[in-house]
């Protein structure tokens, strides 16, 4: 009997959800078992965590996609004195690094209330896992890069230990795993990429933390509430994309109308506006004097 044909409580077992989906990631690591999140952070940051506070993740459940105060997938306090967040990014853009810095800054200053001393600020680490390679980092082969503030000439001199941004590029991690299969951080990236892959099955034979994460993911995947949240988020994303597309088309038409009034050629209008030749000819017929 195939796995997807297993019947539980009279219903067909639902397909497993992808952990690199932001909602699934948040559910698995922010609201799942703390031991899973602790293991993930230890393997990425290469530090020992004796205390992990995930309560702050509740502050991040903001459904407003346009809110520039930030929406992070997971936020935690490590060992009582380190602020840390993890975010999954399924797509990149030209200003993605500026966005990373903005999110780090928002989290850093959020710890200091008006009138408080700077001593209350904490070391702040942002961890970003991206599903695509970042253009600005194309010359760097390693999957996980850790960024600090250093002096221009004295590269080994760090200005402050309070700033750290960790970027993990999944495509590079998958490639790097082939030559370093014992690296626990890379094993987690393999899990995020394909939790049901044959390689992950091998990893789980020795890595009990990823085995536990897979079991928790199986449980989450059967949760109808989680699946509805994913569907709603996808529908909202599609609506936003359609609005952007409609806006771009309206703008192109307005530009084309002005170019027609200036007696510019159809070829030039097509090239500038990216409208089809048919669309431009229809506009010419409609708006030519």
C-alpha positions in Angstrom: 0.0 0.0 0.0 1.4 3.4 -1.0 2.0 5.9 1.8 -0.6 8.4 0.6 -3.2 5.6 0.6 -2.9 5.0 4.3 -6.3 5.6 5.9 -6.6 7.2 9.3 -10.0 7.7 11.0 -11.7 6.9 7.7 -9.9 9.6 5.8 -7.0 9.5 3.3 -3.7 10.7 4.8 -2.8 14.1 3.5 0.4 14.8 1.7 3.3 16.1 3.8 3.7 19.9 3.8 7.0 21.5 2.8 8.8 22.8 5.9 10.4 25.7 3.9 6.9 27.2 3.5 6.9 30.1 6.0 3.7 29.1 7.7 4.8 25.5 8.1 8.2 26.6 9.2 6.7 28.9 11.8 4.3 26.2 13.0 7.0 23.5 13.2 9.7 25.6 15.0 7.8 28.3 16.8 4.9 26.2 18.2 6.3 22.7 17.8 8.7 21.0 20.2 11.3 23.3 21.7 14.0 20.7 21.4 13.7 20.8 17.6 14.2 24.5 17.5 17.1 24.3 20.0 18.8 21.7 17.8 18.3 23.8 14.6 19.8 26.9 16.2 22.7 25.1 17.8 23.6 23.5 14.4 23.4 26.8 12.6 25.1 29.1 15.1 27.6 26.4 16.4 26.9 27.4 20.0 25.5 25.5 23.1 22.0 26.6 24.1 21.1 26.0 27.7 18.0 28.1 27.7 15.6 29.0 24.8 12.6 31.4 25.1 10.2 31.2 22.2 7.5 33.4 23.7 8.5 36.4 21.5 7.4 34.4 18.4 3.9 35.3 19.4 4.7 39.0 18.7 5.3 38.2 15.0 2.0 36.8 14.0 1.0 39.8 12.0 -1.2 39.0 9.0 -0.6 42.4 7.3 1.7 41.6 4.4 2.5 45.3 3.8 3.5 46.1 7.4 7.1 47.3 7.4 7.4 46.7 11.1 8.4 43.2 10.0 7.0 39.7 9.9 9.5 37.1 11.0 9.0 33.4 11.0 10.6 32.7 14.4 11.9 34.9 17.1 13.7 33.7 20.3 15.9 34.7 23.2 19.0 32.4 23.5 20.7 31.9 26.8 18.8 34.9 28.2 21.0 37.5 26.4 20.9 36.9 22.7 18.0 38.0 20.5 17.6 35.8 17.4 15.2 35.4 14.5 15.0 33.0 11.7 13.2 33.9 8.4 12.5 31.8 5.3 12.6 33.6 2.0 11.3 31.7 -1.0 12.3 34.5 -3.5 15.0 37.1 -3.7 15.1 40.6 -5.3 17.6 43.4 -5.9 17.2 45.0 -2.5 17.0 41.7 -0.5 20.2 42.5 1.5 18.9 45.9 2.5 15.7 44.2 3.7 17.7 41.8 5.8 19.5 44.8 7.5 16.2 46.6 8.0 14.7 43.5 9.8 17.8 43.1 11.9 17.6 46.8 12.9 13.9 46.6 13.9 14.6 43.7 16.1 17.7 45.3 17.7 15.9 48.5 18.7 12.7 46.7 19.8 14.5 45.7 23.0 15.1 49.2 24.2 12.1 51.2 25.5 12.2 55.0 25.7 14.2 56.2 28.7 16.0 52.9 29.1 19.8 52.6 29.1 21.8 51.2 26.2 23.0 48.5 28.5 19.6 46.9 28.0 20.4 46.3 24.3 21.3 42.7 23.4 23.4 40.9 20.9 21.1 40.4 17.9 21.4 37.7 15.3 19.3 37.4 12.2 19.3 34.1 10.4 17.9 34.1 6.8 17.4 31.0 4.8 16.8 31.7 1.1 15.4 29.3 -1.5 17.5 31.0 -4.3 21.1 32.0 -4.6 21.6 35.7 -4.0 23.1 37.6 -6.9 25.3 39.8 -4.7 26.9 36.7 -3.2 27.4 34.7 -6.4 31.2 34.7 -6.0 31.0 33.0 -2.6 30.7 29.2 -2.8 30.0 28.4 0.8 26.3 28.0 1.7 26.3 29.7 5.1 27.9 33.1 5.4 28.1 35.0 8.7 28.3 38.8 8.5 29.8 41.2 11.1 31.0 44.8 11.2 34.8 45.0 10.7 37.3 47.7 10.1 38.3 48.4 6.5 42.0 47.7 6.9 42.0 45.6 10.1 39.6 42.9 8.9 40.0 40.8 12.1 38.9 43.7 14.3 35.1 43.5 15.0 33.4 46.8 15.9 30.8 45.2 18.0 29.7 41.7 18.8 26.0 42.8 18.9 25.6 42.7 15.1 25.4 39.4 13.2 23.5 38.4 10.1 23.6 34.7 9.0 22.6 34.0 5.4 22.0 30.4 4.2 21.4 29.8 0.5 19.6 26.5 0.0 20.9 25.7 -3.5 24.5 26.1 -2.3 23.7 24.0 0.8 22.3 21.1 -1.2 25.5 21.2 -3.3 27.8 21.5 -0.3 26.1 18.6 1.4 27.4 16.2 -1.3 30.9 16.8 0.0 30.2 17.3 3.7 27.3 14.9 4.7 28.2 15.0 8.4 27.5 18.7 8.8 24.4 19.0 10.9 23.5 22.4 9.5 23.6 21.1 6.0 21.5 18.1 7.1 18.8 20.5 8.3 18.8 22.2 4.9 18.3 18.9 3.2 15.3 18.3 5.5 13.9 21.7 4.6 14.4 21.1 0.9 12.8 17.6 0.8 11.8 16.0 4.1 10.7 12.8 2.3 13.8 12.3 0.2 15.9 9.2 0.4 18.9 11.2 1.7 16.9 12.6 4.5 15.8 9.1 5.4 19.5 8.2 5.8 20.1 11.3 7.8 17.4 10.4 10.3 19.0 7.1 11.0 21.7 9.0 12.9 20.3 12.4 13.5 17.6 12.0 16.2 16.7 15.8 16.1 15.8 15.7 12.4 13.9 12.4 12.9 11.9 14.2 15.6 11.3 17.2 13.3 10.1 14.9 10.6 7.6 13.2 13.0 6.3 16.6 14.1 6.0 17.7 10.5 4.0 14.5 9.7 1.6 15.5 12.5 1.4 19.2 11.4 0.6 18.1 7.9 -2.6 16.5 9.0 -3.8 19.7 10.7 -6.6 21.2 8.7 -6.2 24.6 10.4 -2.6 24.9 9.2 -3.5 23.8 5.7 -6.3 26.4 5.6 -3.8 29.1 6.7 -1.4 28.1 3.9 -4.3 28.2 1.3 -5.4 31.6 2.5 -1.9 33.0 2.4 -1.5 31.7 -1.2 -4.8 33.2 -2.3 -3.8 36.5 -0.7 -0.4 36.4 -2.5 -2.1 35.7 -5.8 -4.5 38.6 -5.3 -1.6 40.9 -4.5 0.2 39.8 -7.7 -2.9 40.4 -9.8 -3.3 43.9 -8.3 0.4 44.6 -9.1 0.0 43.2 -12.6 -3.2 45.3 -13.2 -1.4 48.4 -12.0 1.6 47.8 -14.3 -0.8 47.3 -17.2 -2.7 50.5 -16.4 0.6 52.4 -16.2 1.8 51.0 -19.5 -1.4 52.1 -21.2 -1.1 55.6 -19.9 2.4 55.9 -21.1 1.4 54.5 -24.5 -1.4 57.1 -24.8 1.1 59.9 -24.2 3.5 58.4 -26.7 0.7 58.1 -29.3 -0.1 61.8 -28.8 3.5 62.6 -29.4 3.2 60.7 -32.8 5.8 58.1 -31.8 6.1 54.9 -33.8 4.4 51.7 -32.8 7.7 49.8 -32.6 9.0 52.3 -30.1 5.8 52.2 -28.0 5.9 48.4 -27.9 9.6 48.5 -26.8 9.0 51.0 -24.1 5.7 49.8 -22.6 6.1 46.1 -23.2 2.6 46.0 -24.5 1.9 43.7 -27.5 1.8 45.2 -31.0 -1.9 44.3 -31.2 -2.6 46.2 -28.0 -0.6 49.3 -29.2 -2.4 49.3 -32.6 -5.8 49.2 -30.8 -4.7 52.2 -28.7 -3.4 54.0 -31.7 -6.8 53.5 -33.4 -8.6 54.7 -30.3 -6.5 57.7 -29.3 -4.9 59.0 -32.5 -6.2 62.5 -33.5 
